[in-house]
Amino acid sequence: MEFFRNTSFDFMRLRRVFLGLSTIVVVASLGFIFSRQLNLGIDFAGGTQMIVRFAEPPDVQELRGLLENAGIENASIQSFGTVEDNSVILRTPTAEDGAEESAVRVEEMLQQRFNVGVSGFDLNRQGTEALASLLLEADPDDQRSSGDDIAAREHYRRAAAEVMEHRRNEGLIRDWTEIEPSEALSAAAVAAIRERASFGNFAVLSSDNVLPQIGSELRRKGLLAIGFSLTGILAYIWFRFELRFGIGALVALAHDVAVCLGLFAFAGYEFNLTTVAAFLTVIGYSVNDSVVVFDRVRENLRRNRRESLVEVLNRSLNQTLSRTALTSGTTLLAVGSLFFLGGDVIRGFSFLLLVGVLIGTYSSIYVASPIVLIWESSWGREQREKRATAA
């Protein structure tokens, strides 16, 4: 299937305009990155990240004040999920007594503020094993009478897992009507839980701790991964084609990384290890587009050596236009679905892929190809004349 047949667009006619525009955008992106700074996640910055769900909509300003009063400064608080979720992401720098202690202090602060009057076993804070121990001690199903404590614990672990599965699905237990008897959870066990337990007004959905030393090491390795990728791509294209094509592809990749990074910083998404994976994916996609175009350029140069490089580039871009439109279009459909429907967890990842596909497609036409022309006019012809003279 082809969307474009026998096209004759003069892409290179506006190459200076678009190359100048790209230069301005790259400079603006770098300036924005250095002025605003990236929103580094705990993977790189170190610290504690907690996703907390509340029974009632939380006041972000109040939470920030509570954290400061607890001695936790420079905390980042943002809403998470839909408005009905009542969830926030709490990011705090590593405390002097360690990342784990920082998480404990946050939970203690939340407990003192939101669980006033809540005592005993908190179903929204305890886990499966703790609930299984509580049921084993109460023994509502008379499992210990057989003398097999291992079988009794396994019985109550299945019952506890039923309750915790509901909490994982809903994020928070708000009412006793949510806990109903089932095949694994007897009515007697439900009655025992209601008698001995309670449910607080918040639940910690996830908690991650990273030391600053580890974050610094991950940041260094992430940058090395991107740097080695660019170097390897340059070497590959130089080996497969010519140096001028390798330079064009490398400049296009540097352009894509800089612009994507600037847009990413502008959007304020968290920069983490998943983001590095997205960057490597964008680099791979962009260089694939450039390789397809350069491969067609090489074929056309062999067929007609009298044709100018500008004409060859234009013809090659027109010949690969249908393939570019199909590949980019289908990729955008998939990535766009992830961005709009995938949720907050992968929103930054999908955003980077979305803009990366668009920018990578653009750069293969209006960055890589013009750079090949600039290299050819400045150094390529001179080098070929030297080789011809030497021969």
C-alpha positions as CSV (number, residue, x, y, z in Angstrom):
1,M,0.0,0.0,0.0
2,E,1.3,3.5,-0.9
3,F,-0.1,6.8,0.0
4,F,2.3,8.8,-2.2
5,R,3.2,7.7,-5.7
6,N,5.4,9.5,-8.2
7,T,5.8,12.6,-6.0
8,S,8.3,15.3,-6.9
9,F,8.5,17.5,-3.9
10,D,11.5,19.8,-3.8
11,F,12.5,19.1,-0.2
12,M,15.9,20.5,-0.4
13,R,14.7,23.9,-1.7
14,L,13.8,25.0,1.9
15,R,16.8,23.2,3.5
16,R,18.4,26.4,4.7
17,V,15.2,27.7,6.3
18,F,14.5,24.5,8.1
19,L,18.1,24.0,9.2
20,G,18.1,27.5,10.6
21,L,14.8,26.8,12.4
22,S,16.2,23.6,13.8
23,T,19.3,25.4,15.1
24,I,17.2,27.9,16.9
25,V,15.0,25.2,18.4
26,V,18.0,23.2,19.6
27,V,19.6,26.3,21.2
28,A,16.3,27.2,22.9
29,S,15.9,23.6,24.1
30,L,19.4,23.5,25.6
31,G,18.8,26.9,27.2
32,F,15.5,25.7,28.7
33,I,17.1,22.6,30.0
34,F,19.9,24.4,31.8
35,S,17.6,27.2,33.1
36,R,14.7,25.0,34.3
37,Q,16.6,21.8,35.0
38,L,15.2,18.3,34.5
39,N,12.7,16.8,36.9
40,L,15.0,14.0,38.0
41,G,13.3,11.0,39.4
42,I,14.6,9.1,42.4
43,D,16.4,6.8,40.0
44,F,18.9,9.6,39.4
45,A,18.5,12.1,42.2
46,G,18.1,9.6,45.1
47,G,15.5,9.9,47.8
48,T,12.1,8.5,48.5
49,Q,9.1,8.3,46.3
50,M,5.7,7.3,47.7
51,I,2.3,7.0,46.0
52,V,-0.4,7.6,48.6
53,R,-4.1,7.3,48.2
54,F,-6.5,9.1,50.6
55,A,-10.1,8.5,51.5
56,E,-10.8,12.2,50.9
57,P,-9.3,14.7,48.5
58,P,-6.0,15.8,50.1
59,D,-4.8,19.4,50.4
60,V,-1.4,19.6,48.7
61,Q,-0.4,22.8,50.5
62,E,-1.3,21.2,53.8
63,L,0.7,18.1,53.0
64,R,3.7,20.3,52.1
65,G,3.4,22.2,55.4
66,L,3.1,18.9,57.4
67,L,6.3,17.6,55.7
68,E,8.2,20.8,56.5
69,N,7.0,20.6,60.1
70,A,8.3,17.1,60.3
71,G,11.7,18.3,59.1
72,I,11.4,17.1,55.5
73,E,12.2,20.0,53.3
74,N,12.3,20.4,49.5
75,A,9.5,17.8,49.1
76,S,7.8,17.5,45.7
77,I,4.0,16.8,45.8
78,Q,1.8,16.3,42.8
79,S,-1.5,14.7,42.0
80,F,-1.6,11.2,40.6
81,G,-4.3,9.5,38.5
82,T,-7.8,10.8,38.1
83,V,-9.4,13.3,40.4
84,E,-11.6,10.6,42.0
85,D,-8.4,8.6,42.9
86,N,-7.4,11.1,45.6
87,S,-3.8,10.1,45.1
88,V,-0.6,12.0,45.2
89,I,3.1,11.3,44.6
90,L,5.4,12.4,47.5
91,R,9.1,12.8,46.6
92,T,11.5,13.6,49.3
93,P,15.3,13.9,49.3
94,T,17.3,11.4,51.3
95,A,17.3,12.3,55.0
96,E,20.5,12.2,57.0
97,D,19.4,9.0,58.6
98,G,18.8,7.3,55.3
99,A,16.1,6.8,52.7
100,E,14.2,4.1,54.6
101,E,14.0,6.3,57.7
102,S,12.7,9.1,55.5
103,A,9.8,6.9,54.3
104,V,9.1,5.9,57.9
105,R,8.9,9.6,59.0
106,V,6.5,10.4,56.1
107,E,4.2,7.5,57.1
108,E,4.3,8.6,60.8
109,M,3.4,12.2,59.8
110,L,0.5,10.9,57.7
111,Q,-0.7,8.6,60.5
112,Q,-0.7,11.5,63.0
113,R,-2.7,13.7,60.7
114,F,-5.1,11.5,58.9
115,N,-5.6,8.5,61.2
116,V,-6.6,10.3,64.4
117,G,-8.8,7.9,66.4
118,V,-7.9,4.9,64.3
119,S,-6.4,2.2,66.5
120,G,-5.6,-1.5,66.2
121,F,-4.9,-3.3,63.0
122,D,-5.1,-1.0,60.0
123,L,-6.2,-2.9,56.9
124,N,-5.0,0.0,54.7
125,R,-1.4,-0.2,56.0
126,Q,-0.8,-3.8,56.9
127,G,0.0,-6.6,54.5
128,T,-1.1,-10.2,53.8
129,E,1.2,-11.9,56.3
130,A,0.2,-9.6,59.1
131,L,-3.5,-10.1,58.5
132,A,-2.9,-13.9,58.2
133,S,-1.2,-13.8,61.7
134,L,-4.2,-11.9,63.1
135,L,-6.7,-14.4,61.7
136,L,-4.5,-17.3,62.9
137,E,-4.5,-15.9,66.4
138,A,-8.3,-15.5,66.4
139,D,-8.8,-18.8,64.6
140,P,-12.4,-18.1,63.5
141,D,-12.6,-21.2,61.3
142,D,-11.2,-23.5,64.0
143,Q,-8.2,-24.6,61.9
144,R,-5.7,-25.0,64.8
145,S,-7.7,-27.7,66.5
146,S,-6.1,-30.3,64.1
147,G,-2.7,-29.4,65.5
148,D,-1.3,-28.6,62.1
149,D,-0.3,-24.9,62.4
150,I,1.3,-24.8,59.0
151,A,-1.9,-25.9,57.3
152,A,-3.9,-23.4,59.5
153,R,-1.6,-20.5,58.5
154,E,-1.9,-21.4,54.8
155,H,-5.7,-21.4,55.2
156,Y,-5.7,-17.9,56.8
157,R,-3.1,-16.7,54.3
158,R,-5.5,-17.4,51.5
159,A,-8.2,-15.6,53.3
160,A,-6.0,-12.6,54.0
161,A,-4.9,-12.6,50.3
162,E,-8.5,-12.2,49.4
163,V,-8.8,-9.0,51.4
164,M,-5.5,-7.6,50.2
165,E,-6.4,-8.3,46.6
166,H,-9.5,-6.1,47.0
167,R,-7.3,-3.4,48.5
168,R,-4.8,-3.6,45.6
169,N,-7.6,-3.3,43.1
170,E,-9.4,-0.4,44.8
171,G,-6.3,1.2,46.3
172,L,-8.0,1.8,49.6
173,I,-10.7,0.1,51.8
174,R,-13.3,2.7,52.7
175,D,-16.2,0.7,54.1
176,W,-16.8,-2.7,55.7
177,T,-19.3,-3.6,53.0
178,E,-16.4,-3.9,50.6
179,I,-15.2,-7.1,52.5
180,E,-17.6,-9.9,51.8
181,P,-17.4,-13.6,52.4
182,S,-16.1,-15.8,49.6
183,E,-14.8,-19.3,49.0
184,A,-11.5,-18.4,50.7
185,L,-12.8,-15.9,53.2
186,S,-15.5,-17.3,55.5
187,A,-18.2,-15.2,57.2
188,A,-16.6,-16.1,60.5
189,A,-13.2,-14.7,59.3
190,V,-14.9,-11.5,58.1
191,A,-16.5,-11.1,61.5
192,A,-13.1,-11.6,63.2
193,I,-11.5,-9.0,61.0
194,R,-14.3,-6.5,61.7
195,E,-13.9,-7.1,65.4
196,R,-10.1,-6.8,65.6
197,A,-9.2,-4.5,62.7
198,S,-10.1,-1.0,61.3
199,F,-9.3,0.9,58.2
200,G,-7.4,4.2,58.1
201,N,-7.9,7.1,55.8
202,F,-4.8,6.6,53.6
203,A,-2.9,3.8,52.0
204,V,0.7,3.7,50.6
205,L,0.3,2.2,47.2
206,S,4.1,2.1,46.5
207,S,7.3,3.2,48.2
208,D,10.7,3.4,46.5
209,N,14.0,4.4,48.1
210,V,17.3,5.1,46.3
211,L,20.5,6.4,47.9
212,P,22.2,9.4,46.3
213,Q,25.3,7.4,45.5
214,I,23.2,4.9,43.5
215,G,21.3,7.6,41.7
216,S,24.6,9.3,40.7
217,E,25.9,6.0,39.3
218,L,22.7,5.3,37.4
219,R,22.8,8.8,35.9
220,R,26.4,8.3,34.8
221,K,25.6,4.9,33.2
222,G,22.4,6.3,31.5
223,L,24.5,9.1,29.9
224,L,27.1,6.6,28.8
225,A,24.5,4.4,27.3
226,I,23.2,7.3,25.1
227,G,26.8,8.4,24.3
228,F,27.9,4.9,23.3
229,S,24.7,4.5,21.2
230,L,25.5,7.6,19.2
231,T,29.2,6.6,18.7
232,G,28.2,3.1,17.6
233,I,25.6,4.5,15.1
234,L,28.2,6.8,13.6
235,A,30.7,4.0,13.2
236,Y,28.0,1.7,11.6
237,I,26.8,4.3,9.1
238,W,30.4,5.3,8.3
239,F,31.3,1.6,7.6
240,R,28.1,0.9,5.6
241,F,27.9,4.1,3.6
242,E,30.4,7.0,3.7
243,L,31.6,9.5,6.4
244,R,29.3,12.2,5.0
245,F,26.2,10.1,5.7
246,G,27.5,9.2,9.1
247,I,28.0,12.9,10.0
248,G,24.5,13.7,8.8
249,A,22.9,10.9,10.8
250,L,24.8,11.8,13.9
251,V,23.9,15.5,13.7
252,A,20.2,14.5,13.2
253,L,20.4,12.2,16.3
254,A,22.0,15.0,18.4
255,H,19.2,17.3,17.2
256,D,16.5,14.7,18.1
257,V,17.9,14.1,21.6
258,A,18.3,17.9,22.3
259,V,14.8,18.8,21.1
260,C,13.1,15.9,22.8
261,L,15.0,16.6,26.0
262,G,13.9,20.3,25.9
263,L,10.2,19.4,25.3
264,F,10.5,16.8,28.1
265,A,11.8,19.4,30.5
266,F,9.1,21.9,29.4
267,A,6.4,19.3,30.0
268,G,7.8,18.6,33.5
269,Y,7.7,14.8,33.3
270,E,9.9,12.8,35.5
271,F,13.3,11.8,34.1
272,N,14.1,8.3,35.2
273,L,15.5,5.0,33.9
274,T,12.3,4.4,31.8
275,T,13.0,7.8,30.1
276,V,16.5,6.6,29.1
277,A,15.0,3.6,27.5
278,A,12.6,5.9,25.6
279,F,15.6,8.0,24.4
280,L,17.4,4.9,23.1
281,T,14.2,3.9,21.3
282,V,13.9,7.3,19.7
283,I,17.5,7.2,18.7
284,G,17.0,3.8,17.1
285,Y,13.8,4.9,15.3
286,S,15.5,8.1,14.0
287,V,18.6,6.4,12.7
288,N,16.4,3.7,11.0
289,D,14.6,6.5,9.1
290,S,17.9,8.0,8.0
291,V,19.4,4.7,7.0
292,V,16.4,4.0,4.7
293,V,16.8,7.4,3.0
294,F,20.6,7.1,2.7
295,D,20.4,3.5,1.3
296,R,18.1,4.8,-1.5
297,V,20.6,7.8,-2.0
298,R,23.4,5.3,-2.5
299,E,21.4,3.3,-5.0
300,N,20.5,6.4,-7.0
301,L,24.1,7.7,-7.0
302,R,25.3,4.4,-8.5
303,R,22.6,4.5,-11.2
304,N,23.3,8.1,-12.3
305,R,26.6,9.6,-11.4
306,R,26.0,12.8,-13.4
307,E,23.1,13.8,-11.3
308,S,23.8,16.4,-8.6
309,L,23.6,15.4,-4.9
310,V,20.7,17.8,-4.4
311,E,18.7,16.1,-7.1
312,V,19.6,12.6,-5.8
313,L,18.5,13.5,-2.3
314,N,15.2,15.0,-3.5
315,R,14.4,11.9,-5.6
316,S,15.4,9.5,-2.8
317,L,13.2,11.4,-0.3
318,N,10.2,11.2,-2.6
319,Q,10.8,7.5,-3.3
320,T,10.8,6.7,0.5
321,L,8.0,9.2,1.4
322,S,5.3,6.5,1.3
323,R,7.3,4.2,3.5
324,T,8.0,7.0,5.9
325,A,4.3,8.0,6.1
326,L,3.2,4.5,6.8
327,T,5.8,3.7,9.4
328,S,5.5,7.0,11.2
329,G,1.7,6.9,11.0
330,T,1.2,3.4,12.4
331,T,3.8,4.1,15.1
332,L,2.1,7.3,16.1
333,L,-1.2,5.5,16.5
334,A,0.3,3.0,18.9
335,V,2.3,5.5,20.9
336,G,-0.6,8.0,20.9
337,S,-2.8,5.3,22.4
338,L,-0.2,4.7,25.2
339,F,0.0,8.5,25.9
340,F,-3.8,9.1,26.1
341,L,-4.9,5.8,27.6
342,G,-1.9,4.4,29.3
343,G,-2.2,6.3,32.6
344,D,0.2,8.4,34.5
345,V,2.8,5.7,35.2
346,I,4.0,5.6,31.5
347,R,2.9,9.1,30.5
348,G,6.4,10.5,30.4
349,F,7.7,7.5,28.5
350,S,4.9,7.6,25.9
351,F,5.2,11.4,25.6
352,L,8.9,11.1,24.7
353,L,8.1,8.4,22.1
354,L,5.3,10.5,20.6
355,V,7.4,13.6,20.1
356,G,10.5,11.5,19.2
357,V,8.7,9.8,16.3
358,L,7.6,13.2,14.9
359,I,11.0,14.9,15.4
360,G,12.9,11.8,14.1
361,T,10.8,11.8,10.9
362,Y,11.4,15.5,10.4
363,S,15.1,15.3,11.1
364,S,15.7,12.5,8.6
365,I,14.5,14.9,5.9
366,Y,15.5,18.4,7.0
367,V,18.5,17.8,9.2
368,A,20.4,14.7,8.1
369,S,20.1,15.4,4.4
370,P,21.1,19.1,4.5
371,I,24.1,18.2,6.7
372,V,25.2,15.7,4.0
373,L,25.1,18.5,1.4
374,I,27.0,20.9,3.7
375,W,29.7,18.3,4.3
376,E,29.9,17.5,0.7
377,S,30.2,21.1,-0.4
378,S,32.8,21.9,2.3
379,W,35.1,18.8,2.5
380,G,33.8,16.0,0.4
381,R,34.7,17.3,-3.1
382,E,38.1,18.4,-1.9
383,Q,38.9,15.0,-0.5
384,R,37.8,13.2,-3.7
385,E,40.0,15.5,-5.8
386,K,43.0,14.8,-3.6
387,R,42.4,11.0,-3.9
388,A,42.0,11.4,-7.7
389,T,45.3,13.4,-7.9
390,A,47.1,10.9,-5.8
391,A,45.9,8.1,-8.1
